């Protein structure tokens, strides 16, 4: 077996095995190096996910450049058979490498679509109604998620600082069973305990800072102004809407990773802290750690 085939097969095995291996890595980890374009947070499983996704992107980009180089070499060969053969070899190798990456992804997806998401390593999965596009916060999203609460309650409430105490009762007894520490962190550190109408122009208001479309999704009827008035007048209704939003994205943004919760809640999608929500995610992480 040639070295080229051997290393290609070895790479394919490693690419397929990485999600399975990373299932064992759920401990806290402070990375020494960041992965360009991806949020690594402070959780080892998040770091492995970033490495995996970065690898896939790198393969595609490198393959594209090698095909371009091979094409240039072929054009410049000027009919020289040796140069043409070398150019074809470069193009062939690039295409084979790209196919190996795609086949690895396809194999994982056929076995279980969740494998290509690498979700299970960061927290438990959960079902639930999916919210419409958009969310709560200054850039409201479909967000949230987390570990399963103990039966019959939301869990122990340890974030008992003197900040935003007005929401404490509603947070502790939220109807979605969301970890009250995570919920309090989002409302206090993320949304800054602001029940007023946001200045972002999206109509966000209440301690949840949910957009009108999210308030409607939470079952609060009326015009935008009426739904805003309702959540401002009823803290339980307001907080329960935030909890429902977080719970609805339990699989994408687990509560075991507060940065991912912030990413989904503030931007509408996971793995976005390194891009548009860095300050938001940082505030949540600092606050929860201090709890």
C-alpha positions as CSV (number, residue, x, y, z in Angstrom):
1,X,0.0,0.0,0.0
2,X,1.5,3.3,-1.0
3,X,2.1,6.0,1.6
4,X,-0.4,8.3,-0.1
5,X,-3.3,5.8,0.2
6,X,-2.2,4.9,3.8
7,X,-2.3,8.5,5.0
8,X,-5.6,9.1,3.2
9,X,-7.2,6.2,5.0
10,X,-5.7,7.2,8.3
11,X,-7.1,10.7,7.9
12,X,-10.5,9.3,7.1
13,X,-10.5,7.1,10.2
14,X,-9.5,10.0,12.4
15,X,-12.1,12.3,11.0
16,X,-14.8,9.7,11.6
17,X,-13.5,8.8,15.1
18,X,-13.1,12.4,16.3
19,X,-16.8,12.9,17.3
20,X,-16.8,9.6,19.2
21,X,-13.6,10.3,21.0
22,X,-14.7,13.8,21.9
23,X,-17.7,12.3,23.7
24,X,-15.4,11.5,26.6
25,X,-14.2,15.1,26.9
26,X,-16.7,17.1,29.0
27,X,-14.3,18.5,31.5
28,X,-13.4,22.2,31.9
29,X,-10.5,23.2,29.8
30,X,-8.7,26.5,29.2
31,X,-7.2,26.5,25.7
32,X,-3.8,28.0,25.1
33,X,-4.5,28.7,21.5
34,X,-7.7,30.0,19.8
35,X,-9.2,28.4,16.7
36,X,-9.5,31.0,14.0
37,X,-13.2,31.9,13.4
38,X,-14.6,29.7,16.1
39,X,-15.5,30.2,19.8
40,X,-13.5,27.8,22.0
41,X,-15.0,28.9,25.3
42,X,-13.7,27.2,28.4
43,X,-15.0,23.7,27.8
44,X,-12.9,21.0,26.2
45,X,-15.8,19.5,24.2
46,X,-16.4,23.0,22.7
47,X,-12.7,23.2,21.8
48,X,-12.8,19.8,20.1
49,X,-15.9,20.9,18.1
50,X,-14.0,24.0,16.9
51,X,-11.0,21.9,15.8
52,X,-13.3,19.5,14.0
53,X,-15.2,22.2,12.1
54,X,-12.0,24.1,11.4
55,X,-10.5,21.0,9.9
56,X,-13.5,20.5,7.6
57,X,-13.3,24.2,6.4
58,X,-9.5,23.9,5.9
59,X,-9.9,20.8,3.8
60,X,-12.4,22.5,1.5
61,X,-10.3,25.6,1.1
62,X,-7.0,23.8,0.5
63,X,-8.7,21.5,-2.1
64,X,-10.0,24.5,-3.9
65,X,-6.5,26.1,-4.0
66,X,-4.8,22.9,-5.1
67,X,-7.3,22.4,-7.9
68,X,-6.6,26.0,-9.0
69,X,-2.8,25.4,-8.8
70,X,-3.1,22.2,-10.8
71,X,-5.2,23.9,-13.4
72,X,-2.6,26.7,-13.8
73,X,0.2,24.1,-14.1
74,X,-1.8,22.3,-16.8
75,X,-2.3,25.5,-18.7
76,X,1.3,26.4,-18.5
77,X,2.5,22.9,-19.5
78,X,2.4,23.9,-23.1
79,X,1.8,20.4,-24.3
80,X,4.7,18.9,-22.3
81,X,3.5,15.4,-21.3
82,X,5.5,15.3,-18.1
83,X,4.2,18.7,-16.9
84,X,0.7,17.8,-17.9
85,X,0.9,14.5,-15.9
86,X,2.2,16.3,-12.8
87,X,-0.6,18.9,-13.1
88,X,-3.2,16.1,-13.4
89,X,-1.7,14.4,-10.3
90,X,-2.1,17.6,-8.3
91,X,-5.8,18.0,-9.3
92,X,-6.5,14.3,-8.7
93,X,-5.0,14.3,-5.2
94,X,-7.0,17.5,-4.3
95,X,-10.2,15.9,-5.5
96,X,-9.5,12.7,-3.7
97,X,-8.8,14.6,-0.4
98,X,-12.0,16.5,-0.8
99,X,-14.0,13.3,-1.5
100,X,-12.6,11.7,1.6
101,X,-13.8,14.6,3.8
102,X,-17.2,14.5,2.2
103,X,-17.4,10.7,2.5
104,X,-16.5,10.9,6.2
105,X,-19.2,13.5,6.8
106,X,-21.7,11.4,4.9
107,X,-20.9,8.2,6.8
108,X,-21.4,10.0,10.1
109,X,-24.7,11.6,8.9
110,X,-26.0,8.2,7.7
111,X,-25.2,6.6,11.0
112,X,-26.7,9.4,13.1
113,X,-27.3,13.0,12.0
114,X,-26.4,14.2,15.5
115,X,-22.8,12.9,15.1
116,X,-22.0,15.7,12.6
117,X,-23.3,18.3,15.1
118,X,-21.2,17.0,18.0
119,X,-24.0,18.1,20.3
120,X,-24.1,15.2,22.8
121,X,-20.7,15.9,24.2
122,X,-21.7,19.3,25.6
123,X,-24.9,18.4,27.2
124,X,-28.1,16.3,27.0
125,X,-30.5,16.6,24.1
126,X,-34.0,17.7,24.6
127,X,-37.0,18.2,22.4
128,X,-39.5,21.0,22.5
129,X,-41.2,23.4,20.3
130,X,-38.9,25.3,18.0
131,X,-39.2,29.1,18.3
132,X,-39.6,31.2,15.2
133,X,-36.6,33.1,13.7
134,X,-35.3,35.8,16.1
135,X,-35.1,35.7,19.9
136,X,-34.6,37.6,23.1
137,X,-32.0,40.1,23.8
138,X,-30.4,43.0,22.0
139,X,-30.1,40.7,19.0
140,X,-33.0,38.3,19.9
141,X,-32.6,34.7,18.7
142,X,-34.0,31.2,18.8
143,X,-31.8,30.2,21.7
144,X,-30.8,28.3,24.7
145,X,-30.6,24.8,26.1
146,X,-29.1,22.8,28.8
147,X,-28.8,19.9,31.1
148,X,-32.0,18.3,32.4
149,X,-33.3,19.7,35.6
150,X,-34.1,17.4,38.5
151,X,-37.6,15.9,38.5
152,X,-40.3,18.2,39.9
153,X,-38.3,21.4,39.9
154,X,-35.9,23.8,38.2
155,X,-33.0,23.1,40.6
156,X,-31.0,24.8,43.3
157,X,-30.7,28.5,43.0
158,X,-27.2,29.7,44.0
159,X,-26.9,33.0,42.1
160,X,-28.1,34.8,45.2
161,X,-26.3,38.1,44.7
162,X,-28.2,41.3,45.3
163,X,-28.6,42.0,41.5
164,X,-32.0,42.0,39.9
165,X,-33.7,40.4,42.9
166,X,-37.1,41.3,41.4
167,X,-36.9,38.3,39.2
168,X,-35.7,35.8,41.8
169,X,-39.0,34.2,42.6
170,X,-40.0,33.9,38.9
171,X,-36.6,32.5,38.0
172,X,-36.7,29.9,40.8
173,X,-40.2,28.7,39.8
174,X,-40.0,29.1,36.0
175,X,-42.4,26.9,34.1
176,X,-39.8,25.3,31.8
177,X,-37.6,23.8,34.5
178,X,-34.6,25.7,33.3
179,X,-31.6,25.9,35.6
180,X,-32.4,29.1,37.6
181,X,-28.7,30.0,37.8
182,X,-28.5,30.0,34.1
183,X,-31.8,31.9,33.7
184,X,-30.8,34.5,36.3
185,X,-27.4,34.9,34.6
186,X,-29.1,35.7,31.3
187,X,-31.5,38.2,32.7
188,X,-29.0,39.9,35.0
189,X,-25.7,39.8,33.2
190,X,-26.9,39.4,29.7
191,X,-30.0,41.6,29.6
192,X,-28.8,43.8,32.5
193,X,-32.1,43.5,34.4
194,X,-33.7,46.0,32.0
195,X,-37.5,45.7,31.8
196,X,-38.0,48.8,29.6
197,X,-38.3,49.0,25.8
198,X,-35.0,48.4,24.1
199,X,-33.4,51.0,22.0
200,X,-32.4,48.4,19.4
201,X,-35.4,49.2,17.2
202,X,-36.7,45.6,17.4
203,X,-39.4,46.2,20.0
204,X,-37.6,44.1,22.6
205,X,-38.9,44.7,26.1
206,X,-39.3,43.2,29.6
207,X,-36.6,41.5,31.6
208,X,-36.4,38.9,28.9
209,X,-35.9,41.6,26.3
210,X,-37.8,39.4,23.9
211,X,-38.8,40.6,20.5
212,X,-42.6,40.8,19.6
213,X,-42.4,37.7,17.5
214,X,-41.0,35.8,20.5
215,X,-43.6,37.1,22.8
216,X,-46.2,35.9,20.4
217,X,-44.5,32.5,20.2
218,X,-44.6,32.4,24.0
219,X,-48.4,32.6,23.8
220,X,-48.8,36.3,24.7
221,X,-51.5,37.7,22.4
222,X,-52.1,41.2,21.2
223,X,-50.4,43.9,19.3
224,X,-46.6,44.5,19.8
225,X,-47.4,47.3,22.3
226,X,-49.9,45.2,24.1
227,X,-47.6,42.2,24.5
228,X,-44.9,44.4,25.7
229,X,-47.2,46.0,28.3
230,X,-48.2,42.5,29.4
231,X,-44.7,41.2,30.1
232,X,-43.8,44.5,31.8
233,X,-46.8,44.1,34.1
234,X,-46.2,40.4,34.9
235,X,-42.7,39.3,35.8
236,X,-43.7,35.6,35.9
237,X,-45.0,35.8,32.3
238,X,-41.9,37.7,31.2
239,X,-39.4,35.3,32.9
240,X,-41.3,32.2,31.7
241,X,-41.0,33.4,28.1
242,X,-37.2,33.7,28.5
243,X,-37.0,30.3,30.1
244,X,-39.1,28.7,27.3
245,X,-36.8,30.3,24.7
246,X,-33.7,28.9,26.4
247,X,-35.3,25.4,26.8
248,X,-36.3,25.3,23.2
249,X,-32.7,25.2,22.1
250,X,-31.6,22.6,24.6
251,X,-29.8,20.6,22.0
252,X,-28.0,23.4,20.2
253,X,-26.9,25.4,23.2
254,X,-26.7,23.3,26.4
255,X,-26.8,25.0,29.8
256,X,-23.6,23.3,30.7
257,X,-21.9,25.8,28.4
258,X,-23.1,29.3,29.4
259,X,-21.3,30.9,26.5
260,X,-23.3,28.8,24.0
261,X,-26.5,29.8,25.9
262,X,-25.6,33.4,25.4
263,X,-24.7,32.8,21.8
264,X,-28.1,31.4,21.0
265,X,-30.1,33.8,23.2
266,X,-28.4,36.9,21.9
267,X,-27.6,36.1,18.3
268,X,-30.0,33.3,17.4
269,X,-27.4,30.6,16.7
270,X,-24.8,28.5,18.4
271,X,-21.0,29.0,18.2
272,X,-21.3,32.7,17.6
273,X,-19.5,34.2,20.6
274,X,-16.3,34.8,18.7
275,X,-18.2,36.9,16.1
276,X,-21.0,39.2,17.1
277,X,-21.7,38.3,20.8
278,X,-18.3,38.2,22.4
279,X,-19.1,40.9,25.0
280,X,-22.5,39.3,25.8
281,X,-21.0,35.8,26.2
282,X,-18.2,37.1,28.3
283,X,-20.6,38.9,30.7
284,X,-22.5,35.7,31.2
285,X,-19.4,33.6,31.8
286,X,-18.0,36.0,34.4
287,X,-21.3,36.4,36.3
288,X,-22.0,32.7,36.5
289,X,-18.4,31.9,37.6
290,X,-18.8,34.4,40.4
291,X,-22.0,32.8,41.5
